[in-house]
Amino acid sequence: MSHRIGIYVRVSTDEQAQVVDGSIDSQQHRLKFFIEFKNEQEKNWGKVVDTYIDDGYSAKDTNRPAYQRMMRDIQSGKVNLILVTDFSRLSRSIADFSMLLKDLEARKAKFFSAKEQFDTSTPVGEMMVYNMINLAQFERKQTSERVSINFHSRGLRGLMNGGISMLGFEKDPTNTGRLLVNKDEVSHVQKIFKEYLRSSSLQSTANILNDKGIRRKLANKKKEQGKVGEKWTVKAVRNVLTNFAYIGKREINRGHKNEDQESLKPWQRYQIVVASWKGIVDEDDFYCVQNLLEENRQKERTRLKGAKNRFYLLSGIIQCGECGRALIGQTSHGRSNTHRYYGHKREVGEDITCKYARFRADEIEGVVVNHLDEILHQAGGLGRVAANISKIMSYQNGDGLAERDRVQKEL
């Protein structure tokens, strides 16, 4: 039987920068030539039904859009053979590769590497495949460690490791690790700190900046320099207020700030060092802002701890039928009672123009519960519910893991 082939090609960002032989075009050309060769050897060996391209993604995990689409096509039966130029294109993780083999076996599908043509149906072939993936994982971890050490070394010298220039600064064209002061934007940065010290409110500060026409500095993918654009949000204001670059200092390994430093390797530990550029905000004002932010965080934690928990059955599910925005649980306090609503999720600068801004939660939840009750009492209703749950749960395990990782990062 002819194989239904899914060609999978991938390059990481590092490989793109090096312009190695593993480029997207090169991989596709080699695989198509390989398929032609196999079809000459064996009539109707296989036919390409789709090509899956992950451009700029690492193989350290399965959180890759084309990879996830390919696995869904494996599940549906559209593809029964994954073809890659070499194993490292597919995975550089033993755990992910083991999961992949189990999934392929369950779907009576398989994969094939044009470079390492091992037969995984034999013990020797399976051992060789795992050895290759193990070496790929080792290489990835070694590379990651070298990059981390290099970043740490640059950080100790007060240099930046990539990213766009922030509000108030521009990158030094002679050394992109250093920042130069943008005199036109210095007053905007100082305004943000002064407004927050005056109002003690992130939202109020964002509103004032937007009213005065001061705009944020955003990434411009076509150029490395930043561009001035969108309106201010609470998160954007907080990012400026907590950035040590504005007092001429550099945070190293900020992501490990709240971890046990003794348990980390030397190049993973959190530090604050003198930057290779001068500050533009008074240090006393900066540390006053940090103390005020912490006080407000503590007050919010205390308020939430003493608040009454309210359950919203449709939170994260219901949407406005007019604009499509998500509707989230909201509470309003009357003279004698507390009222529950589903309202539009608001963003700074966005106006709600829909006919209804919010809906009574009790009314909507009552309609949904009654509808579910009717379904459950119908003949075969439970069977249909079970079938829908099975359909939802049939998504590839990697989807769930990727979603979990995304949520954890967001938290």
C-alpha positions as a Markdown table, in Angstrom:
| # | Residue | x | y | z |
|---|---|---|---|---|
| 1 | Met | 0.0 | 0.0 | 0.0 |
| 2 | Ser | 1.3 | 3.4 | -0.9 |
| 3 | His | 2.4 | 5.6 | 2.0 |
| 4 | Arg | 0.6 | 8.8 | 2.7 |
| 5 | Ile | 3.7 | 11.0 | 3.4 |
| 6 | Gly | 3.9 | 14.1 | 5.5 |
| 7 | Ile | 7.2 | 15.9 | 4.9 |
| 8 | Tyr | 8.4 | 17.6 | 8.1 |
| 9 | Val | 11.1 | 20.3 | 7.9 |
| 10 | Arg | 12.4 | 22.5 | 10.6 |
| 11 | Val | 15.2 | 25.0 | 11.4 |
| 12 | Ser | 15.9 | 26.8 | 14.6 |
| 13 | Thr | 16.7 | 30.5 | 14.9 |
| 14 | Asp | 20.4 | 29.7 | 15.5 |
| 15 | Glu | 20.5 | 27.6 | 12.3 |
| 16 | Gln | 18.8 | 30.4 | 10.3 |
| 17 | Ala | 21.5 | 32.8 | 11.5 |
| 18 | Gln | 24.3 | 30.4 | 10.5 |
| 19 | Val | 22.7 | 29.6 | 7.1 |
| 20 | Val | 23.7 | 25.9 | 7.4 |
| 21 | Asp | 22.8 | 23.1 | 4.9 |
| 22 | Gly | 19.7 | 22.3 | 7.0 |
| 23 | Ser | 17.8 | 25.2 | 5.5 |
| 24 | Ile | 14.1 | 24.9 | 4.7 |
| 25 | Asp | 14.5 | 24.8 | 0.9 |
| 26 | Ser | 17.5 | 22.4 | 1.1 |
| 27 | Gln | 15.5 | 20.0 | 3.3 |
| 28 | Gln | 12.5 | 20.0 | 1.1 |
| 29 | His | 14.6 | 19.4 | -2.0 |
| 30 | Arg | 16.4 | 16.5 | -0.5 |
| 31 | Leu | 13.2 | 14.8 | 0.7 |
| 32 | Lys | 11.4 | 15.1 | -2.6 |
| 33 | Phe | 14.5 | 13.7 | -4.4 |
| 34 | Phe | 14.5 | 10.8 | -1.8 |
| 35 | Ile | 10.8 | 10.1 | -2.5 |
| 36 | Glu | 11.4 | 10.0 | -6.2 |
| 37 | Phe | 14.3 | 7.5 | -5.7 |
| 38 | Lys | 12.2 | 5.3 | -3.4 |
| 39 | Asn | 9.3 | 5.2 | -5.9 |
| 40 | Glu | 11.8 | 4.1 | -8.6 |
| 41 | Gln | 13.0 | 1.3 | -6.4 |
| 42 | Glu | 9.5 | 0.3 | -5.3 |
| 43 | Lys | 6.5 | 1.1 | -7.4 |
| 44 | Asn | 3.9 | 3.4 | -5.6 |
| 45 | Trp | 6.1 | 3.5 | -2.4 |
| 46 | Gly | 4.6 | 6.8 | -1.3 |
| 47 | Lys | 2.9 | 10.1 | -2.2 |
| 48 | Val | 3.3 | 13.4 | -0.4 |
| 49 | Val | -0.1 | 14.6 | 1.0 |
| 50 | Asp | 1.2 | 17.6 | 3.0 |
| 51 | Thr | 4.3 | 19.5 | 4.0 |
| 52 | Tyr | 4.8 | 20.8 | 7.5 |
| 53 | Ile | 7.3 | 23.6 | 8.1 |
| 54 | Asp | 8.5 | 25.0 | 11.4 |
| 55 | Asp | 10.7 | 27.9 | 10.6 |
| 56 | Gly | 12.6 | 29.3 | 13.6 |
| 57 | Tyr | 11.5 | 26.7 | 16.2 |
| 58 | Ser | 13.8 | 24.5 | 18.4 |
| 59 | Ala | 13.2 | 20.8 | 18.8 |
| 60 | Lys | 13.6 | 21.0 | 22.6 |
| 61 | Asp | 9.9 | 20.4 | 22.9 |
| 62 | Thr | 6.7 | 19.8 | 20.8 |
| 63 | Asn | 5.4 | 23.3 | 21.1 |
| 64 | Arg | 5.7 | 23.9 | 17.3 |
| 65 | Pro | 2.6 | 24.8 | 15.3 |
| 66 | Ala | 3.4 | 22.7 | 12.2 |
| 67 | Tyr | 4.4 | 19.7 | 14.3 |
| 68 | Gln | 1.1 | 19.9 | 16.2 |
| 69 | Arg | -0.9 | 20.1 | 12.9 |
| 70 | Met | 1.1 | 17.1 | 11.6 |
| 71 | Met | 0.2 | 15.0 | 14.6 |
| 72 | Arg | -3.5 | 15.9 | 14.2 |
| 73 | Asp | -3.3 | 14.7 | 10.6 |
| 74 | Ile | -1.7 | 11.5 | 11.9 |
| 75 | Gln | -4.6 | 11.0 | 14.2 |
| 76 | Ser | -7.2 | 11.6 | 11.5 |
| 77 | Gly | -5.4 | 9.2 | 9.1 |
| 78 | Lys | -4.5 | 11.8 | 6.5 |
| 79 | Val | -0.8 | 10.9 | 7.0 |
| 80 | Asn | 0.7 | 7.6 | 7.9 |
| 81 | Leu | 4.4 | 8.3 | 7.4 |
| 82 | Ile | 6.5 | 11.2 | 8.6 |
| 83 | Leu | 9.5 | 11.8 | 6.5 |
| 84 | Val | 12.5 | 13.9 | 7.7 |
| 85 | Thr | 16.0 | 14.6 | 6.6 |
| 86 | Asp | 17.4 | 13.5 | 9.9 |
| 87 | Phe | 16.2 | 12.7 | 13.4 |
| 88 | Ser | 17.2 | 16.0 | 14.9 |
| 89 | Arg | 14.7 | 17.8 | 12.7 |
| 90 | Leu | 11.9 | 15.9 | 14.5 |
| 91 | Ser | 13.0 | 15.9 | 18.1 |
| 92 | Arg | 16.0 | 16.6 | 20.4 |
| 93 | Ser | 14.3 | 15.2 | 23.5 |
| 94 | Ile | 14.2 | 11.5 | 24.6 |
| 95 | Ala | 10.9 | 12.0 | 26.4 |
| 96 | Asp | 9.1 | 13.7 | 23.4 |
| 97 | Phe | 10.5 | 11.1 | 21.0 |
| 98 | Ser | 9.3 | 8.2 | 23.1 |
| 99 | Met | 5.8 | 9.8 | 23.2 |
| 100 | Leu | 5.9 | 10.2 | 19.4 |
| 101 | Leu | 6.8 | 6.5 | 18.8 |
| 102 | Lys | 3.9 | 5.4 | 21.1 |
| 103 | Asp | 1.5 | 7.7 | 19.3 |
| 104 | Leu | 2.6 | 6.5 | 15.8 |
| 105 | Glu | 2.4 | 2.8 | 16.9 |
| 106 | Ala | -1.2 | 3.4 | 18.2 |
| 107 | Arg | -2.2 | 5.0 | 14.9 |
| 108 | Lys | -0.4 | 2.3 | 12.8 |
| 109 | Ala | 1.8 | 5.0 | 11.4 |
| 110 | Lys | 5.6 | 5.4 | 11.3 |
| 111 | Phe | 8.4 | 7.8 | 10.5 |
| 112 | Phe | 11.4 | 7.6 | 8.3 |
| 113 | Ser | 14.7 | 9.5 | 8.2 |
| 114 | Ala | 16.5 | 10.0 | 4.8 |
| 115 | Lys | 19.8 | 10.2 | 6.6 |
| 116 | Glu | 19.6 | 7.5 | 9.3 |
| 117 | Gln | 17.6 | 4.7 | 7.7 |
| 118 | Phe | 17.2 | 2.4 | 10.7 |
| 119 | Asp | 14.4 | -0.2 | 10.9 |
| 120 | Thr | 12.7 | 0.5 | 14.2 |
| 121 | Ser | 10.8 | -2.8 | 14.0 |
| 122 | Thr | 14.0 | -4.6 | 15.1 |
| 123 | Pro | 15.7 | -4.3 | 18.6 |
| 124 | Val | 19.0 | -3.1 | 17.0 |
| 125 | Gly | 17.3 | -0.5 | 14.9 |
| 126 | Glu | 15.3 | 0.8 | 17.8 |
| 127 | Met | 18.4 | 1.0 | 19.9 |
| 128 | Met | 20.3 | 3.0 | 17.3 |
| 129 | Val | 17.4 | 5.4 | 16.9 |
| 130 | Tyr | 17.3 | 6.2 | 20.6 |
| 131 | Asn | 21.1 | 6.6 | 20.6 |
| 132 | Met | 20.8 | 9.2 | 17.8 |
| 133 | Ile | 18.1 | 11.1 | 19.7 |
| 134 | Asn | 20.1 | 10.9 | 22.9 |
| 135 | Leu | 23.1 | 12.5 | 21.2 |
| 136 | Ala | 20.8 | 15.2 | 19.7 |
| 137 | Gln | 19.5 | 16.0 | 23.1 |
| 138 | Phe | 23.0 | 16.1 | 24.6 |
| 139 | Glu | 24.1 | 18.5 | 21.8 |
| 140 | Arg | 21.1 | 20.7 | 22.4 |
| 141 | Lys | 21.8 | 20.9 | 26.1 |
| 142 | Gln | 25.5 | 21.6 | 25.6 |
| 143 | Thr | 24.6 | 24.4 | 23.1 |
| 144 | Ser | 22.1 | 25.9 | 25.5 |
| 145 | Glu | 24.6 | 25.9 | 28.4 |
| 146 | Arg | 27.3 | 27.6 | 26.2 |
| 147 | Val | 24.8 | 30.3 | 25.2 |
| 148 | Ser | 23.8 | 30.8 | 28.9 |
| 149 | Ile | 27.4 | 31.1 | 30.0 |
| 150 | Asn | 28.1 | 33.6 | 27.2 |
| 151 | Phe | 25.0 | 35.7 | 28.1 |
| 152 | His | 26.1 | 35.7 | 31.7 |
| 153 | Ser | 29.5 | 36.9 | 30.8 |
| 154 | Arg | 28.1 | 39.7 | 28.7 |
| 155 | Gly | 25.7 | 40.6 | 31.5 |
| 156 | Leu | 28.5 | 40.9 | 34.0 |
| 157 | Arg | 30.1 | 43.5 | 31.7 |
| 158 | Gly | 26.8 | 45.4 | 31.7 |
| 159 | Leu | 25.9 | 44.6 | 28.1 |
| 160 | Met | 22.4 | 43.7 | 26.8 |
| 161 | Asn | 21.8 | 40.3 | 25.1 |
| 162 | Gly | 19.5 | 41.3 | 22.3 |
| 163 | Gly | 16.0 | 42.8 | 22.3 |
| 164 | Ile | 14.9 | 46.2 | 21.0 |
| 165 | Ser | 15.9 | 49.5 | 22.5 |
| 166 | Met | 13.5 | 50.7 | 25.2 |
| 167 | Leu | 11.8 | 54.0 | 25.7 |
| 168 | Gly | 14.4 | 56.6 | 26.5 |
| 169 | Phe | 17.3 | 54.8 | 24.8 |
| 170 | Glu | 18.5 | 53.7 | 21.4 |
| 171 | Lys | 21.0 | 50.9 | 20.6 |
| 172 | Asp | 24.6 | 52.0 | 20.0 |
| 173 | Pro | 25.2 | 51.2 | 16.3 |
| 174 | Thr | 28.8 | 50.4 | 17.0 |
| 175 | Asn | 27.9 | 47.9 | 19.8 |
| 176 | Thr | 24.3 | 46.8 | 20.1 |
| 177 | Gly | 25.0 | 45.6 | 23.7 |
| 178 | Arg | 25.2 | 49.2 | 24.8 |
| 179 | Leu | 22.5 | 51.8 | 25.0 |
| 180 | Leu | 22.6 | 55.5 | 24.0 |
| 181 | Val | 20.3 | 58.1 | 25.6 |
| 182 | Asn | 17.4 | 59.3 | 23.4 |
| 183 | Lys | 17.1 | 62.9 | 24.5 |
| 184 | Asp | 13.6 | 63.3 | 23.0 |
| 185 | Glu | 12.3 | 60.4 | 25.1 |
| 186 | Val | 14.0 | 61.0 | 28.4 |
| 187 | Ser | 11.2 | 63.4 | 29.6 |
| 188 | His | 8.6 | 60.7 | 28.8 |
| 189 | Val | 10.3 | 58.2 | 31.0 |
| 190 | Gln | 10.7 | 60.6 | 33.9 |
| 191 | Lys | 7.0 | 61.6 | 33.5 |
| 192 | Ile | 6.0 | 57.9 | 34.1 |
| 193 | Phe | 7.9 | 57.7 | 37.4 |
| 194 | Lys | 6.6 | 61.1 | 38.6 |
| 195 | Glu | 3.0 | 60.3 | 37.7 |
| 196 | Tyr | 3.1 | 57.0 | 39.5 |
| 197 | Leu | 4.7 | 58.5 | 42.6 |
| 198 | Arg | 1.9 | 61.1 | 42.6 |
| 199 | Ser | -1.1 | 58.8 | 41.9 |
| 200 | Ser | 0.2 | 55.5 | 43.3 |
| 201 | Ser | -1.9 | 53.8 | 40.6 |
| 202 | Leu | -0.7 | 52.0 | 37.5 |
| 203 | Gln | -4.1 | 52.4 | 35.7 |
| 204 | Ser | -4.2 | 56.2 | 36.5 |
| 205 | Thr | -0.6 | 56.6 | 35.2 |
| 206 | Ala | -1.5 | 54.7 | 32.0 |
| 207 | Asn | -4.6 | 56.9 | 31.5 |
| 208 | Ile | -2.6 | 60.1 | 31.9 |
| 209 | Leu | 0.1 | 59.0 | 29.5 |
| 210 | Asn | -2.5 | 58.1 | 26.9 |
| 211 | Asp | -4.4 | 61.4 | 27.4 |
| 212 | Lys | -1.1 | 63.4 | 26.9 |
| 213 | Gly | -0.4 | 61.5 | 23.7 |
| 214 | Ile | 2.8 | 59.8 | 25.0 |
| 215 | Arg | 3.1 | 56.5 | 23.2 |
| 216 | Arg | 5.0 | 53.2 | 24.0 |
| 217 | Lys | 8.0 | 51.9 | 22.1 |
| 218 | Leu | 7.3 | 48.6 | 20.4 |
| 219 | Ala | 9.2 | 46.0 | 18.5 |
| 220 | Asn | 9.6 | 46.5 | 14.8 |
| 221 | Lys | 10.2 | 43.1 | 13.2 |
| 222 | Lys | 11.6 | 44.5 | 10.0 |
| 223 | Lys | 14.1 | 46.6 | 12.0 |
| 224 | Glu | 15.9 | 46.0 | 15.2 |
| 225 | Gln | 15.1 | 49.5 | 16.5 |
| 226 | Gly | 11.9 | 50.2 | 18.3 |
| 227 | Lys | 9.0 | 52.2 | 17.0 |
| 228 | Val | 6.6 | 54.4 | 19.0 |
| 229 | Gly | 3.1 | 53.1 | 18.8 |
| 230 | Glu | 0.3 | 51.7 | 20.9 |
| 231 | Lys | -1.4 | 53.0 | 24.0 |
| 232 | Trp | -0.2 | 52.3 | 27.5 |
| 233 | Thr | -1.5 | 49.5 | 29.6 |
| 234 | Val | -1.1 | 48.6 | 33.2 |
| 235 | Lys | 1.5 | 45.9 | 32.3 |
| 236 | Ala | 3.4 | 48.3 | 30.1 |
| 237 | Val | 3.7 | 50.9 | 32.8 |
| 238 | Arg | 4.8 | 48.3 | 35.3 |
| 239 | Asn | 7.5 | 47.1 | 32.9 |
| 240 | Val | 9.0 | 50.6 | 32.7 |
| 241 | Leu | 8.8 | 51.2 | 36.4 |
| 242 | Thr | 10.6 | 48.0 | 37.3 |
| 243 | Asn | 13.4 | 48.3 | 34.7 |
| 244 | Phe | 16.8 | 48.8 | 36.3 |
| 245 | Ala | 18.2 | 50.0 | 33.0 |
| 246 | Tyr | 16.7 | 53.5 | 33.8 |
| 247 | Ile | 19.2 | 53.9 | 36.7 |
| 248 | Gly | 22.1 | 52.6 | 34.8 |
| 249 | Lys | 22.0 | 49.0 | 36.1 |
| 250 | Arg | 21.5 | 45.6 | 34.6 |
| 251 | Glu | 19.6 | 42.6 | 36.0 |
| 252 | Ile | 21.1 | 39.2 | 35.1 |
| 253 | Asn | 19.0 | 36.1 | 35.1 |
| 254 | Arg | 15.8 | 37.9 | 36.2 |
| 255 | Gly | 13.8 | 34.8 | 35.5 |
| 256 | His | 15.6 | 33.1 | 38.4 |
| 257 | Lys | 15.2 | 36.0 | 40.8 |
| 258 | Asn | 12.7 | 34.2 | 43.2 |
| 259 | Glu | 14.5 | 30.8 | 43.2 |
| 260 | Asp | 16.9 | 29.4 | 45.7 |
| 261 | Gln | 20.2 | 30.9 | 44.5 |
| 262 | Glu | 22.4 | 28.3 | 46.2 |
| 263 | Ser | 20.7 | 25.5 | 44.1 |
| 264 | Leu | 21.5 | 27.3 | 40.9 |
| 265 | Lys | 24.7 | 27.1 | 38.8 |
| 266 | Pro | 27.0 | 30.2 | 39.0 |
| 267 | Trp | 25.9 | 31.5 | 35.6 |
| 268 | Gln | 22.2 | 31.0 | 36.4 |
| 269 | Arg | 22.1 | 33.2 | 39.6 |
| 270 | Tyr | 20.3 | 36.5 | 39.8 |
| 271 | Gln | 22.5 | 39.6 | 40.1 |
| 272 | Ile | 22.3 | 43.3 | 39.7 |
| 273 | Val | 25.4 | 44.9 | 38.1 |
| 274 | Val | 26.4 | 48.3 | 36.8 |
| 275 | Ala | 25.3 | 48.7 | 33.2 |
| 276 | Ser | 27.5 | 50.0 | 30.3 |
| 277 | Trp | 25.3 | 53.1 | 30.0 |
| 278 | Lys | 24.2 | 55.9 | 32.3 |
| 279 | Gly | 20.8 | 56.1 | 34.0 |
| 280 | Ile | 18.2 | 58.7 | 33.2 |
| 281 | Val | 16.0 | 58.4 | 36.3 |
| 282 | Asp | 17.0 | 59.5 | 39.8 |
| 283 | Glu | 17.9 | 56.4 | 42.0 |
| 284 | Asp | 15.9 | 57.7 | 45.0 |
| 285 | Asp | 12.8 | 58.0 | 42.8 |
| 286 | Phe | 13.3 | 54.6 | 41.3 |
| 287 | Tyr | 13.6 | 52.8 | 44.7 |
| 288 | Cys | 10.6 | 54.8 | 46.1 |
| 289 | Val | 8.6 | 53.4 | 43.2 |
| 290 | Gln | 9.7 | 49.9 | 43.9 |
| 291 | Asn | 8.6 | 50.2 | 47.6 |
| 292 | Leu | 5.3 | 51.7 | 46.5 |
| 293 | Leu | 4.7 | 48.9 | 44.0 |
| 294 | Glu | 5.4 | 46.3 | 46.7 |
| 295 | Glu | 3.1 | 48.0 | 49.2 |
| 296 | Asn | 0.3 | 48.0 | 46.6 |
| 297 | Arg | 0.9 | 44.3 | 45.8 |
| 298 | Gln | 0.6 | 43.5 | 49.5 |
| 299 | Lys | -2.6 | 45.5 | 49.9 |
| 300 | Glu | -4.1 | 43.7 | 46.8 |
| 301 | Arg | -3.1 | 40.2 | 48.2 |
| 302 | Thr | -4.7 | 41.1 | 51.5 |
| 303 | Arg | -7.9 | 42.3 | 49.8 |
| 304 | Leu | -8.2 | 39.2 | 47.6 |
| 305 | Lys | -7.5 | 36.9 | 50.6 |
| 306 | Gly | -10.4 | 38.4 | 52.5 |
| 307 | Ala | -12.7 | 38.6 | 49.4 |
| 308 | Lys | -15.6 | 36.2 | 49.0 |
| 309 | Asn | -15.1 | 33.6 | 46.2 |
| 310 | Arg | -17.8 | 33.6 | 43.5 |
| 311 | Phe | -18.2 | 30.9 | 40.9 |
| 312 | Tyr | -18.9 | 31.8 | 37.3 |
| 313 | Leu | -20.1 | 28.7 | 35.4 |
| 314 | Leu | -19.3 | 30.1 | 31.9 |
| 315 | Ser | -16.1 | 32.0 | 32.6 |
| 316 | Gly | -13.7 | 31.5 | 29.7 |
| 317 | Ile | -16.4 | 30.0 | 27.5 |
| 318 | Ile | -19.0 | 32.6 | 26.8 |
| 319 | Gln | -18.5 | 35.3 | 24.1 |
| 320 | Cys | -20.4 | 38.4 | 23.0 |
| 321 | Gly | -22.4 | 37.5 | 19.9 |
| 322 | Glu | -22.0 | 41.0 | 18.5 |
| 323 | Cys | -18.2 | 41.7 | 18.8 |
| 324 | Gly | -16.8 | 38.3 | 19.6 |
| 325 | Arg | -15.0 | 39.5 | 22.7 |
| 326 | Ala | -14.7 | 37.2 | 25.7 |
| 327 | Leu | -17.2 | 37.8 | 28.5 |
| 328 | Ile | -15.8 | 37.4 | 32.0 |
| 329 | Gly | -17.3 | 37.2 | 35.5 |
| 330 | Gln | -18.0 | 40.6 | 37.1 |
| 331 | Thr | -19.5 | 41.7 | 40.4 |
| 332 | Ser | -21.3 | 44.9 | 41.3 |
| 333 | His | -22.5 | 45.8 | 44.8 |
| 334 | Gly | -25.9 | 47.3 | 45.4 |
| 335 | Arg | -27.3 | 48.7 | 48.6 |
| 336 | Ser | -28.4 | 45.4 | 50.0 |
| 337 | Asn | -27.3 | 42.7 | 47.5 |
| 338 | Thr | -24.3 | 41.7 | 45.4 |
| 339 | His | -25.1 | 41.1 | 41.7 |
| 340 | Arg | -23.2 | 38.8 | 39.3 |
| 341 | Tyr | -22.7 | 39.7 | 35.6 |
| 342 | Tyr | -20.8 | 38.5 | 32.5 |
| 343 | Gly | -19.2 | 41.6 | 31.0 |
| 344 | His | -16.8 | 42.4 | 28.2 |
| 345 | Lys | -13.1 | 42.0 | 28.9 |
| 346 | Arg | -11.9 | 45.6 | 28.6 |
| 347 | Glu | -8.5 | 46.7 | 27.3 |
| 348 | Val | -7.0 | 50.2 | 27.8 |
| 349 | Gly | -8.1 | 52.5 | 25.0 |
| 350 | Glu | -10.8 | 50.2 | 23.7 |
| 351 | Asp | -14.4 | 51.3 | 23.7 |
| 352 | Ile | -17.4 | 48.9 | 24.1 |
| 353 | Thr | -19.9 | 49.8 | 21.4 |
| 354 | Cys | -22.1 | 46.7 | 21.7 |
| 355 | Lys | -25.8 | 47.1 | 22.4 |
| 356 | Tyr | -25.4 | 45.3 | 25.8 |
| 357 | Ala | -22.2 | 45.9 | 27.8 |
| 358 | Arg | -23.0 | 43.1 | 30.3 |
| 359 | Phe | -25.5 | 40.4 | 31.0 |
| 360 | Arg | -26.9 | 39.0 | 34.3 |
| 361 | Ala | -25.1 | 35.8 | 35.2 |
| 362 | Asp | -28.0 | 34.1 | 36.8 |
| 363 | Glu | -30.2 | 34.4 | 33.7 |
| 364 | Ile | -27.6 | 33.1 | 31.3 |
| 365 | Glu | -26.5 | 30.3 | 33.5 |
| 366 | Gly | -30.1 | 29.3 | 34.1 |
| 367 | Val | -30.7 | 29.0 | 30.3 |
| 368 | Val | -27.6 | 26.9 | 29.9 |
| 369 | Val | -28.3 | 24.6 | 32.8 |
| 370 | Asn | -31.9 | 24.0 | 31.6 |
| 371 | His | -30.7 | 23.3 | 28.1 |
| 372 | Leu | -28.2 | 20.7 | 29.4 |
| 373 | Asp | -30.9 | 19.2 | 31.5 |
| 374 | Glu | -33.1 | 18.7 | 28.4 |
| 375 | Ile | -30.2 | 17.1 | 26.5 |
| 376 | Leu | -29.5 | 14.6 | 29.3 |
| 377 | His | -33.2 | 13.5 | 29.5 |
| 378 | Gln | -33.4 | 12.9 | 25.7 |
| 379 | Ala | -32.8 | 9.4 | 24.4 |
| 380 | Gly | -29.2 | 9.0 | 23.5 |
| 381 | Gly | -28.3 | 12.4 | 25.0 |
| 382 | Leu | -25.6 | 11.0 | 27.3 |
| 383 | Gly | -24.1 | 9.1 | 24.4 |
| 384 | Arg | -23.8 | 12.3 | 22.4 |
| 385 | Val | -22.2 | 14.1 | 25.3 |
| 386 | Ala | -19.7 | 11.3 | 25.8 |
| 387 | Ala | -18.9 | 11.3 | 22.1 |
| 388 | Asn | -18.2 | 15.1 | 22.2 |
| 389 | Ile | -16.0 | 14.7 | 25.3 |
| 390 | Ser | -14.1 | 11.9 | 23.6 |
| 391 | Lys | -13.6 | 14.1 | 20.5 |
| 392 | Ile | -12.3 | 16.9 | 22.7 |
| 393 | Met | -10.0 | 14.6 | 24.7 |
| 394 | Ser | -8.6 | 13.0 | 21.5 |
| 395 | Tyr | -6.3 | 15.9 | 20.8 |
| 396 | Gln | -2.6 | 15.1 | 20.8 |
| 397 | Asn | -1.0 | 14.9 | 24.2 |
| 398 | Gly | 1.5 | 17.4 | 23.0 |
| 399 | Asp | -1.2 | 20.0 | 22.6 |
| 400 | Gly | -2.1 | 19.7 | 26.3 |
| 401 | Leu | 1.6 | 19.9 | 27.3 |
| 402 | Ala | 2.2 | 22.9 | 25.1 |
| 403 | Glu | -0.9 | 24.7 | 26.5 |
| 404 | Arg | 0.3 | 23.9 | 30.1 |
| 405 | Asp | 3.7 | 25.3 | 29.4 |
| 406 | Arg | 2.2 | 28.5 | 27.9 |
| 407 | Val | -0.1 | 29.0 | 30.8 |
| 408 | Gln | 2.8 | 28.5 | 33.3 |
| 409 | Lys | 4.9 | 31.0 | 31.5 |
| 410 | Glu | 2.0 | 33.5 | 31.4 |
| 411 | Leu | 1.4 | 33.0 | 35.2 |
